[in-house]
Structures are given as C-alpha cells and as structure tokens.
C-alpha cells in the first residue's frame, strides 16, 4: 500500500500518460473529512467502498 500526504489543491495521478489515466484531486480538508475529486475515463468505475461492496454482493447473488 502506498500512503501519500497531500494538501488541498494538490493531486495524485494514476497511470499517467495512458488512456486509463486517473487524477485524484484533493478539494478540501475539514477536520477528519476529506473531499476528493476524480477525473477518469468513462469506462473506469469509481465507487465508495461500501457501494462497491454492495455491488459485489448483489453480483454474487445473481451469479450464485
């Protein structure tokens, strides 16, 4: 696991320079709450962890 420290207005680039490039923007930090912005191609899904878990569980029910 890579752990980075960033400040509001800074960003993180994943797969830079490729068609699958994802940029994560640090928009705001308020106490323990962090607001992020994501710029990614339409074919890349981005979900909160709990939503991803629900989608995965529903998919397993349909396929199992």
mmJSON file of the N, C-alpha and C atoms, coordinates in Angstrom:
{"data_MODEL":{"atom_site":{
"group_PDB":["ATOM","ATOM","ATOM","ATOM","ATOM","ATOM","ATOM","ATOM","ATOM","ATOM","ATOM","ATOM","ATOM","ATOM","ATOM","ATOM","ATOM","ATOM","ATOM","ATOM","ATOM","ATOM","ATOM","ATOM","ATOM","ATOM","ATOM","ATOM","ATOM","ATOM","ATOM","ATOM","ATOM","ATOM","ATOM","ATOM","ATOM","ATOM","ATOM","ATOM","ATOM","ATOM","ATOM","ATOM","ATOM","ATOM","ATOM","ATOM","ATOM","ATOM","ATOM","ATOM","ATOM","ATOM","ATOM","ATOM","ATOM","ATOM","ATOM","ATOM","ATOM","ATOM","ATOM","ATOM","ATOM","ATOM","ATOM","ATOM","ATOM","ATOM","ATOM","ATOM","ATOM","ATOM","ATOM","ATOM","ATOM","ATOM","ATOM","ATOM","ATOM","ATOM","ATOM","ATOM","ATOM","ATOM","ATOM","ATOM","ATOM","ATOM","ATOM","ATOM","ATOM","ATOM","ATOM","ATOM","ATOM","ATOM","ATOM","ATOM","ATOM","ATOM","ATOM","ATOM","ATOM","ATOM","ATOM","ATOM","ATOM","ATOM","ATOM","ATOM","ATOM","ATOM","ATOM","ATOM","ATOM","ATOM","ATOM","ATOM","ATOM","ATOM","ATOM","ATOM","ATOM","ATOM","ATOM","ATOM","ATOM","ATOM","ATOM","ATOM","ATOM","ATOM","ATOM","ATOM","ATOM","ATOM","ATOM","ATOM","ATOM","ATOM","ATOM","ATOM","ATOM","ATOM","ATOM","ATOM","ATOM","ATOM","ATOM","ATOM","ATOM","ATOM","ATOM","ATOM","ATOM","ATOM","ATOM","ATOM","ATOM","ATOM","ATOM","ATOM","ATOM","ATOM","ATOM","ATOM","ATOM","ATOM","ATOM","ATOM","ATOM","ATOM","ATOM","ATOM","ATOM","ATOM","ATOM","ATOM","ATOM","ATOM","ATOM","ATOM","ATOM","ATOM","ATOM","ATOM","ATOM","ATOM","ATOM","ATOM"],
"id":[1,2,3,4,5,6,7,8,9,10,11,12,13,14,15,16,17,18,19,20,21,22,23,24,25,26,27,28,29,30,31,32,33,34,35,36,37,38,39,40,41,42,43,44,45,46,47,48,49,50,51,52,53,54,55,56,57,58,59,60,61,62,63,64,65,66,67,68,69,70,71,72,73,74,75,76,77,78,79,80,81,82,83,84,85,86,87,88,89,90,91,92,93,94,95,96,97,98,99,100,101,102,103,104,105,106,107,108,109,110,111,112,113,114,115,116,117,118,119,120,121,122,123,124,125,126,127,128,129,130,131,132,133,134,135,136,137,138,139,140,141,142,143,144,145,146,147,148,149,150,151,152,153,154,155,156,157,158,159,160,161,162,163,164,165,166,167,168,169,170,171,172,173,174,175,176,177,178,179,180,181,182,183,184,185,186,187,188,189,190,191,192],
"type_symbol":["N","C","C","N","C","C","N","C","C","N","C","C","N","C","C","N","C","C","N","C","C","N","C","C","N","C","C","N","C","C","N","C","C","N","C","C","N","C","C","N","C","C","N","C","C","N","C","C","N","C","C","N","C","C","N","C","C","N","C","C","N","C","C","N","C","C","N","C","C","N","C","C","N","C","C","N","C","C","N","C","C","N","C","C","N","C","C","N","C","C","N","C","C","N","C","C","N","C","C","N","C","C","N","C","C","N","C","C","N","C","C","N","C","C","N","C","C","N","C","C","N","C","C","N","C","C","N","C","C","N","C","C","N","C","C","N","C","C","N","C","C","N","C","C","N","C","C","N","C","C","N","C","C","N","C","C","N","C","C","N","C","C","N","C","C","N","C","C","N","C","C","N","C","C","N","C","C","N","C","C","N","C","C","N","C","C","N","C","C","N","C","C"],
"label_atom_id":["N","CA","C","N","CA","C","N","CA","C","N","CA","C","N","CA","C","N","CA","C","N","CA","C","N","CA","C","N","CA","C","N","CA","C","N","CA","C","N","CA","C","N","CA","C","N","CA","C","N","CA","C","N","CA","C","N","CA","C","N","CA","C","N","CA","C","N","CA","C","N","CA","C","N","CA","C","N","CA","C","N","CA","C","N","CA","C","N","CA","C","N","CA","C","N","CA","C","N","CA","C","N","CA","C","N","CA","C","N","CA","C","N","CA","C","N","CA","C","N","CA","C","N","CA","C","N","CA","C","N","CA","C","N","CA","C","N","CA","C","N","CA","C","N","CA","C","N","CA","C","N","CA","C","N","CA","C","N","CA","C","N","CA","C","N","CA","C","N","CA","C","N","CA","C","N","CA","C","N","CA","C","N","CA","C","N","CA","C","N","CA","C","N","CA","C","N","CA","C","N","CA","C","N","CA","C","N","CA","C","N","CA","C","N","CA","C","N","CA","C","N","CA","C"],
"label_alt_id":[null,null,null,null,null,null,null,null,null,null,null,null,null,null,null,null,null,null,null,null,null,null,null,null,null,null,null,null,null,null,null,null,null,null,null,null,null,null,null,null,null,null,null,null,null,null,null,null,null,null,null,null,null,null,null,null,null,null,null,null,null,null,null,null,null,null,null,null,null,null,null,null,null,null,null,null,null,null,null,null,null,null,null,null,null,null,null,null,null,null,null,null,null,null,null,null,null,null,null,null,null,null,null,null,null,null,null,null,null,null,null,null,null,null,null,null,null,null,null,null,null,null,null,null,null,null,null,null,null,null,null,null,null,null,null,null,null,null,null,null,null,null,null,null,null,null,null,null,null,null,null,null,null,null,null,null,null,null,null,null,null,null,null,null,null,null,null,null,null,null,null,null,null,null,null,null,null,null,null,null,null,null,null,null,null,null,null,null,null,null,null,null],
"label_comp_id":["UNK","UNK","UNK","UNK","UNK","UNK","UNK","UNK","UNK","UNK","UNK","UNK","UNK","UNK","UNK","UNK","UNK","UNK","UNK","UNK","UNK","UNK","UNK","UNK","UNK","UNK","UNK","UNK","UNK","UNK","UNK","UNK","UNK","UNK","UNK","UNK","UNK","UNK","UNK","UNK","UNK","UNK","UNK","UNK","UNK","UNK","UNK","UNK","UNK","UNK","UNK","UNK","UNK","UNK","UNK","UNK","UNK","UNK","UNK","UNK","UNK","UNK","UNK","UNK","UNK","UNK","UNK","UNK","UNK","UNK","UNK","UNK","UNK","UNK","UNK","UNK","UNK","UNK","UNK","UNK","UNK","UNK","UNK","UNK","UNK","UNK","UNK","UNK","UNK","UNK","UNK","UNK","UNK","UNK","UNK","UNK","UNK","UNK","UNK","UNK","UNK","UNK","UNK","UNK","UNK","UNK","UNK","UNK","UNK","UNK","UNK","UNK","UNK","UNK","UNK","UNK","UNK","UNK","UNK","UNK","UNK","UNK","UNK","UNK","UNK","UNK","UNK","UNK","UNK","UNK","UNK","UNK","UNK","UNK","UNK","UNK","UNK","UNK","UNK","UNK","UNK","UNK","UNK","UNK","UNK","UNK","UNK","UNK","UNK","UNK","UNK","UNK","UNK","UNK","UNK","UNK","UNK","UNK","UNK","UNK","UNK","UNK","UNK","UNK","UNK","UNK","UNK","UNK","UNK","UNK","UNK","UNK","UNK","UNK","UNK","UNK","UNK","UNK","UNK","UNK","UNK","UNK","UNK","UNK","UNK","UNK","UNK","UNK","UNK","UNK","UNK","UNK"],
"label_asym_id":["A","A","A","A","A","A","A","A","A","A","A","A","A","A","A","A","A","A","A","A","A","A","A","A","A","A","A","A","A","A","A","A","A","A","A","A","A","A","A","A","A","A","A","A","A","A","A","A","A","A","A","A","A","A","A","A","A","A","A","A","A","A","A","A","A","A","A","A","A","A","A","A","A","A","A","A","A","A","A","A","A","A","A","A","A","A","A","A","A","A","A","A","A","A","A","A","A","A","A","A","A","A","A","A","A","A","A","A","A","A","A","A","A","A","A","A","A","A","A","A","A","A","A","A","A","A","A","A","A","A","A","A","A","A","A","A","A","A","A","A","A","A","A","A","A","A","A","A","A","A","A","A","A","A","A","A","A","A","A","A","A","A","A","A","A","A","A","A","A","A","A","A","A","A","A","A","A","A","A","A","A","A","A","A","A","A","A","A","A","A","A","A"],
"label_entity_id":["1","1","1","1","1","1","1","1","1","1","1","1","1","1","1","1","1","1","1","1","1","1","1","1","1","1","1","1","1","1","1","1","1","1","1","1","1","1","1","1","1","1","1","1","1","1","1","1","1","1","1","1","1","1","1","1","1","1","1","1","1","1","1","1","1","1","1","1","1","1","1","1","1","1","1","1","1","1","1","1","1","1","1","1","1","1","1","1","1","1","1","1","1","1","1","1","1","1","1","1","1","1","1","1","1","1","1","1","1","1","1","1","1","1","1","1","1","1","1","1","1","1","1","1","1","1","1","1","1","1","1","1","1","1","1","1","1","1","1","1","1","1","1","1","1","1","1","1","1","1","1","1","1","1","1","1","1","1","1","1","1","1","1","1","1","1","1","1","1","1","1","1","1","1","1","1","1","1","1","1","1","1","1","1","1","1","1","1","1","1","1","1"],
"label_seq_id":[1,1,1,2,2,2,3,3,3,4,4,4,5,5,5,6,6,6,7,7,7,8,8,8,9,9,9,10,10,10,11,11,11,12,12,12,13,13,13,14,14,14,15,15,15,16,16,16,17,17,17,18,18,18,19,19,19,20,20,20,21,21,21,22,22,22,23,23,23,24,24,24,25,25,25,26,26,26,27,27,27,28,28,28,29,29,29,30,30,30,31,31,31,32,32,32,33,33,33,34,34,34,35,35,35,36,36,36,37,37,37,38,38,38,39,39,39,40,40,40,41,41,41,42,42,42,43,43,43,44,44,44,45,45,45,46,46,46,47,47,47,48,48,48,49,49,49,50,50,50,51,51,51,52,52,52,53,53,53,54,54,54,55,55,55,56,56,56,57,57,57,58,58,58,59,59,59,60,60,60,61,61,61,62,62,62,63,63,63,64,64,64],
"pdbx_PDB_ins_code":[null,null,null,null,null,null,null,null,null,null,null,null,null,null,null,null,null,null,null,null,null,null,null,null,null,null,null,null,null,null,null,null,null,null,null,null,null,null,null,null,null,null,null,null,null,null,null,null,null,null,null,null,null,null,null,null,null,null,null,null,null,null,null,null,null,null,null,null,null,null,null,null,null,null,null,null,null,null,null,null,null,null,null,null,null,null,null,null,null,null,null,null,null,null,null,null,null,null,null,null,null,null,null,null,null,null,null,null,null,null,null,null,null,null,null,null,null,null,null,null,null,null,null,null,null,null,null,null,null,null,null,null,null,null,null,null,null,null,null,null,null,null,null,null,null,null,null,null,null,null,null,null,null,null,null,null,null,null,null,null,null,null,null,null,null,null,null,null,null,null,null,null,null,null,null,null,null,null,null,null,null,null,null,null,null,null,null,null,null,null,null,null],
"Cartn_x":[0.847,0.0,0.894,0.589,1.276,0.458,1.095,0.423,1.048,0.228,0.699,0.058,0.778,0.224,0.052,-1.101,-1.394,-2.129,-2.081,-2.796,-3.892,-4.892,-5.923,-5.282,-5.801,-5.273,-4.229,-3.736,-2.771,-3.521,-2.813,-3.466,-2.555,-3.129,-2.427,-2.805,-1.811,-2.058,-1.771,-2.721,-2.58,-2.581,-1.632,-1.488,-1.292,-0.508,-0.283,0.189,-0.365,0.036,-0.532,-1.483,-2.106,-3.584,-4.254,-5.702,-6.504,-5.915,-6.601,-6.184,-5.632,-5.17,-6.31,-6.032,-6.975,-6.273,-6.942,-6.397,-7.333,-6.741,-7.493,-7.096,-8.068,-7.832,-8.225,-7.368,-7.707,-8.398,-9.711,-10.506,-10.538,-10.734,-10.937,-10.66,-10.086,-9.908,-10.537,-11.486,-12.196,-12.207,-11.259,-11.144,-10.766,-11.602,-11.317,-11.987,-12.645,-13.35,-12.51,-12.341,-11.574,-12.499,-12.536,-13.325,-12.374,-12.692,-11.87,-12.64,-11.921,-12.495,-11.751,-12.469,-11.874,-12.096,-11.049,-11.14,-10.628,-11.553,-11.202,-12.011,-11.509,-12.278,-13.599,-14.607,-15.934,-15.964,-15.032,-15.059,-14.464,-13.965,-13.414,-14.447,-14.866,-15.853,-15.165,-15.795,-15.296,-16.474,-16.313,-17.371,-16.766,-17.57,-17.178,-17.1,-16.278,-16.063,-17.336,-18.249,-19.478,-20.394,-20.358,-21.152,-20.548,-19.23,-18.548,-18.893,-18.876,-19.228,-20.652,-21.594,-22.996,-23.129,-22.453,-22.497,-21.929,-20.817,-20.179,-21.093,-21.731,-22.635,-23.833,-24.4,-25.553,-25.149,-23.961,-23.466,-23.273,-22.776,-22.583,-23.916,-24.944,-26.271,-26.862,-26.673,-27.232,-26.493,-25.184,-24.367,-24.248,-24.749,-24.526,-25.782],
"Cartn_y":[-1.173,0.0,1.239,2.157,3.441,4.451,5.17,6.194,7.533,8.485,9.815,10.881,11.959,13.15,14.221,14.842,15.893,17.013,18.183,19.353,19.733,20.477,20.939,21.648,21.354,21.941,21.056,20.045,19.121,17.921,17.09,15.946,14.733,13.614,12.342,11.806,11.334,10.807,9.309,8.526,7.075,6.732,5.906,5.524,6.751,7.702,8.947,8.711,9.48,9.427,8.256,7.518,6.401,6.698,5.927,6.129,5.855,5.147,4.833,5.763,6.913,7.856,8.301,8.299,8.77,9.842,10.972,12.032,12.201,12.187,12.392,13.758,14.631,15.99,16.085,16.672,16.938,18.299,18.296,19.518,20.305,19.572,20.259,19.293,19.813,19.041,19.853,19.228,19.892,18.935,19.099,18.174,16.801,15.805,14.439,14.117,15.088,14.871,15.403,14.567,14.946,14.872,15.927,15.931,15.715,14.719,14.361,14.575,14.884,14.942,13.945,13.314,12.298,12.653,12.507,12.676,11.379,10.606,9.301,9.046,8.183,7.83,7.179,7.286,6.754,5.254,4.492,3.039,2.596,3.532,3.208,3.57,2.564,2.779,3.302,4.275,4.81,4.808,4.079,3.962,4.108,4.572,4.498,3.021,2.697,1.305,0.556,1.177,0.479,0.238,1.119,0.918,-0.216,-0.244,-1.323,-2.678,-2.745,-4.0,-4.428,-3.477,-3.801,-4.313,-3.659,-4.092,-5.495,-5.75,-7.066,-8.138,-7.852,-8.825,-9.105,-8.063,-8.251,-9.075,-8.829,-9.601,-11.06,-11.323,-12.701,-13.415,-12.705,-13.32,-13.688,-12.82,-13.078,-14.223,-14.338,-15.353,-16.647,-16.682,-17.871,-18.466],
"Cartn_z":[0.0,0.0,0.0,-0.849,-0.903,-0.108,0.791,1.589,1.24,0.835,0.438,1.307,1.495,2.144,1.079,1.051,0.069,0.777,0.181,0.698,-0.299,0.154,-0.789,-1.977,-3.164,-4.396,-5.052,-4.353,-4.936,-5.504,-6.258,-6.879,-6.881,-7.282,-7.431,-8.808,-9.574,-10.91,-10.906,-11.418,-11.533,-13.018,-13.439,-14.862,-15.75,-15.303,-16.042,-17.468,-18.388,-19.787,-20.558,-19.959,-20.66,-20.865,-21.715,-21.889,-20.615,-19.655,-18.402,-17.265,-17.591,-16.564,-15.656,-14.355,-13.348,-12.532,-12.335,-11.493,-10.303,-9.114,-7.879,-7.335,-7.178,-6.693,-5.219,-4.422,-3.03,-3.032,-2.815,-2.919,-1.611,-0.498,0.774,1.921,2.986,4.213,5.332,6.036,7.134,8.317,9.223,10.349,9.839,10.13,9.681,8.343,7.732,6.466,5.303,4.273,3.084,1.882,1.081,-0.159,-1.324,-2.145,-3.287,-4.575,-5.635,-6.972,-7.848,-8.779,-9.632,-11.092,-11.878,-13.331,-13.938,-14.537,-15.089,-16.352,-17.225,-18.422,-18.031,-18.88,-18.553,-18.292,-18.843,-18.656,-17.315,-16.523,-15.202,-14.149,-13.378,-12.32,-11.07,-10.425,-9.164,-8.192,-7.09,-6.087,-4.7,-3.749,-2.338,-1.969,-0.966,-0.573,-0.261,0.505,0.888,-0.314,-1.299,-2.523,-3.339,-3.434,-4.151,-3.533,-2.2,-1.511,-1.839,-1.84,-2.154,-3.585,-4.523,-5.93,-6.056,-5.373,-5.425,-4.842,-3.695,-3.073,-3.968,-4.583,-5.473,-6.685,-7.216,-8.353,-7.999,-6.791,-6.342,-6.174,-5.701,-5.542,-6.892,-7.879,-9.215,-9.901,-9.642,-10.318,-9.528,-8.302,-7.486,-7.055],
"occupancy":[1.0,1.0,1.0,1.0,1.0,1.0,1.0,1.0,1.0,1.0,1.0,1.0,1.0,1.0,1.0,1.0,1.0,1.0,1.0,1.0,1.0,1.0,1.0,1.0,1.0,1.0,1.0,1.0,1.0,1.0,1.0,1.0,1.0,1.0,1.0,1.0,1.0,1.0,1.0,1.0,1.0,1.0,1.0,1.0,1.0,1.0,1.0,1.0,1.0,1.0,1.0,1.0,1.0,1.0,1.0,1.0,1.0,1.0,1.0,1.0,1.0,1.0,1.0,1.0,1.0,1.0,1.0,1.0,1.0,1.0,1.0,1.0,1.0,1.0,1.0,1.0,1.0,1.0,1.0,1.0,1.0,1.0,1.0,1.0,1.0,1.0,1.0,1.0,1.0,1.0,1.0,1.0,1.0,1.0,1.0,1.0,1.0,1.0,1.0,1.0,1.0,1.0,1.0,1.0,1.0,1.0,1.0,1.0,1.0,1.0,1.0,1.0,1.0,1.0,1.0,1.0,1.0,1.0,1.0,1.0,1.0,1.0,1.0,1.0,1.0,1.0,1.0,1.0,1.0,1.0,1.0,1.0,1.0,1.0,1.0,1.0,1.0,1.0,1.0,1.0,1.0,1.0,1.0,1.0,1.0,1.0,1.0,1.0,1.0,1.0,1.0,1.0,1.0,1.0,1.0,1.0,1.0,1.0,1.0,1.0,1.0,1.0,1.0,1.0,1.0,1.0,1.0,1.0,1.0,1.0,1.0,1.0,1.0,1.0,1.0,1.0,1.0,1.0,1.0,1.0,1.0,1.0,1.0,1.0,1.0,1.0,1.0,1.0,1.0,1.0,1.0,1.0],
"B_iso_or_equiv":[0.0,0.0,0.0,0.0,0.0,0.0,0.0,0.0,0.0,0.0,0.0,0.0,0.0,0.0,0.0,0.0,0.0,0.0,0.0,0.0,0.0,0.0,0.0,0.0,0.0,0.0,0.0,0.0,0.0,0.0,0.0,0.0,0.0,0.0,0.0,0.0,0.0,0.0,0.0,0.0,0.0,0.0,0.0,0.0,0.0,0.0,0.0,0.0,0.0,0.0,0.0,0.0,0.0,0.0,0.0,0.0,0.0,0.0,0.0,0.0,0.0,0.0,0.0,0.0,0.0,0.0,0.0,0.0,0.0,0.0,0.0,0.0,0.0,0.0,0.0,0.0,0.0,0.0,0.0,0.0,0.0,0.0,0.0,0.0,0.0,0.0,0.0,0.0,0.0,0.0,0.0,0.0,0.0,0.0,0.0,0.0,0.0,0.0,0.0,0.0,0.0,0.0,0.0,0.0,0.0,0.0,0.0,0.0,0.0,0.0,0.0,0.0,0.0,0.0,0.0,0.0,0.0,0.0,0.0,0.0,0.0,0.0,0.0,0.0,0.0,0.0,0.0,0.0,0.0,0.0,0.0,0.0,0.0,0.0,0.0,0.0,0.0,0.0,0.0,0.0,0.0,0.0,0.0,0.0,0.0,0.0,0.0,0.0,0.0,0.0,0.0,0.0,0.0,0.0,0.0,0.0,0.0,0.0,0.0,0.0,0.0,0.0,0.0,0.0,0.0,0.0,0.0,0.0,0.0,0.0,0.0,0.0,0.0,0.0,0.0,0.0,0.0,0.0,0.0,0.0,0.0,0.0,0.0,0.0,0.0,0.0,0.0,0.0,0.0,0.0,0.0,0.0],
"pdbx_formal_charge":[null,null,null,null,null,null,null,null,null,null,null,null,null,null,null,null,null,null,null,null,null,null,null,null,null,null,null,null,null,null,null,null,null,null,null,null,null,null,null,null,null,null,null,null,null,null,null,null,null,null,null,null,null,null,null,null,null,null,null,null,null,null,null,null,null,null,null,null,null,null,null,null,null,null,null,null,null,null,null,null,null,null,null,null,null,null,null,null,null,null,null,null,null,null,null,null,null,null,null,null,null,null,null,null,null,null,null,null,null,null,null,null,null,null,null,null,null,null,null,null,null,null,null,null,null,null,null,null,null,null,null,null,null,null,null,null,null,null,null,null,null,null,null,null,null,null,null,null,null,null,null,null,null,null,null,null,null,null,null,null,null,null,null,null,null,null,null,null,null,null,null,null,null,null,null,null,null,null,null,null,null,null,null,null,null,null,null,null,null,null,null,null],
"auth_seq_id":[1,1,1,2,2,2,3,3,3,4,4,4,5,5,5,6,6,6,7,7,7,8,8,8,9,9,9,10,10,10,11,11,11,12,12,12,13,13,13,14,14,14,15,15,15,16,16,16,17,17,17,18,18,18,19,19,19,20,20,20,21,21,21,22,22,22,23,23,23,24,24,24,25,25,25,26,26,26,27,27,27,28,28,28,29,29,29,30,30,30,31,31,31,32,32,32,33,33,33,34,34,34,35,35,35,36,36,36,37,37,37,38,38,38,39,39,39,40,40,40,41,41,41,42,42,42,43,43,43,44,44,44,45,45,45,46,46,46,47,47,47,48,48,48,49,49,49,50,50,50,51,51,51,52,52,52,53,53,53,54,54,54,55,55,55,56,56,56,57,57,57,58,58,58,59,59,59,60,60,60,61,61,61,62,62,62,63,63,63,64,64,64],
"auth_comp_id":["UNK","UNK","UNK","UNK","UNK","UNK","UNK","UNK","UNK","UNK","UNK","UNK","UNK","UNK","UNK","UNK","UNK","UNK","UNK","UNK","UNK","UNK","UNK","UNK","UNK","UNK","UNK","UNK","UNK","UNK","UNK","UNK","UNK","UNK","UNK","UNK","UNK","UNK","UNK","UNK","UNK","UNK","UNK","UNK","UNK","UNK","UNK","UNK","UNK","UNK","UNK","UNK","UNK","UNK","UNK","UNK","UNK","UNK","UNK","UNK","UNK","UNK","UNK","UNK","UNK","UNK","UNK","UNK","UNK","UNK","UNK","UNK","UNK","UNK","UNK","UNK","UNK","UNK","UNK","UNK","UNK","UNK","UNK","UNK","UNK","UNK","UNK","UNK","UNK","UNK","UNK","UNK","UNK","UNK","UNK","UNK","UNK","UNK","UNK","UNK","UNK","UNK","UNK","UNK","UNK","UNK","UNK","UNK","UNK","UNK","UNK","UNK","UNK","UNK","UNK","UNK","UNK","UNK","UNK","UNK","UNK","UNK","UNK","UNK","UNK","UNK","UNK","UNK","UNK","UNK","UNK","UNK","UNK","UNK","UNK","UNK","UNK","UNK","UNK","UNK","UNK","UNK","UNK","UNK","UNK","UNK","UNK","UNK","UNK","UNK","UNK","UNK","UNK","UNK","UNK","UNK","UNK","UNK","UNK","UNK","UNK","UNK","UNK","UNK","UNK","UNK","UNK","UNK","UNK","UNK","UNK","UNK","UNK","UNK","UNK","UNK","UNK","UNK","UNK","UNK","UNK","UNK","UNK","UNK","UNK","UNK","UNK","UNK","UNK","UNK","UNK","UNK"],
"auth_asym_id":["A","A","A","A","A","A","A","A","A","A","A","A","A","A","A","A","A","A","A","A","A","A","A","A","A","A","A","A","A","A","A","A","A","A","A","A","A","A","A","A","A","A","A","A","A","A","A","A","A","A","A","A","A","A","A","A","A","A","A","A","A","A","A","A","A","A","A","A","A","A","A","A","A","A","A","A","A","A","A","A","A","A","A","A","A","A","A","A","A","A","A","A","A","A","A","A","A","A","A","A","A","A","A","A","A","A","A","A","A","A","A","A","A","A","A","A","A","A","A","A","A","A","A","A","A","A","A","A","A","A","A","A","A","A","A","A","A","A","A","A","A","A","A","A","A","A","A","A","A","A","A","A","A","A","A","A","A","A","A","A","A","A","A","A","A","A","A","A","A","A","A","A","A","A","A","A","A","A","A","A","A","A","A","A","A","A","A","A","A","A","A","A"],
"auth_atom_id":["N","CA","C","N","CA","C","N","CA","C","N","CA","C","N","CA","C","N","CA","C","N","CA","C","N","CA","C","N","CA","C","N","CA","C","N","CA","C","N","CA","C","N","CA","C","N","CA","C","N","CA","C","N","CA","C","N","CA","C","N","CA","C","N","CA","C","N","CA","C","N","CA","C","N","CA","C","N","CA","C","N","CA","C","N","CA","C","N","CA","C","N","CA","C","N","CA","C","N","CA","C","N","CA","C","N","CA","C","N","CA","C","N","CA","C","N","CA","C","N","CA","C","N","CA","C","N","CA","C","N","CA","C","N","CA","C","N","CA","C","N","CA","C","N","CA","C","N","CA","C","N","CA","C","N","CA","C","N","CA","C","N","CA","C","N","CA","C","N","CA","C","N","CA","C","N","CA","C","N","CA","C","N","CA","C","N","CA","C","N","CA","C","N","CA","C","N","CA","C","N","CA","C","N","CA","C","N","CA","C","N","CA","C","N","CA","C","N","CA","C","N","CA","C"],
"pdbx_PDB_model_num":[1,1,1,1,1,1,1,1,1,1,1,1,1,1,1,1,1,1,1,1,1,1,1,1,1,1,1,1,1,1,1,1,1,1,1,1,1,1,1,1,1,1,1,1,1,1,1,1,1,1,1,1,1,1,1,1,1,1,1,1,1,1,1,1,1,1,1,1,1,1,1,1,1,1,1,1,1,1,1,1,1,1,1,1,1,1,1,1,1,1,1,1,1,1,1,1,1,1,1,1,1,1,1,1,1,1,1,1,1,1,1,1,1,1,1,1,1,1,1,1,1,1,1,1,1,1,1,1,1,1,1,1,1,1,1,1,1,1,1,1,1,1,1,1,1,1,1,1,1,1,1,1,1,1,1,1,1,1,1,1,1,1,1,1,1,1,1,1,1,1,1,1,1,1,1,1,1,1,1,1,1,1,1,1,1,1,1,1,1,1,1,1]
}}}
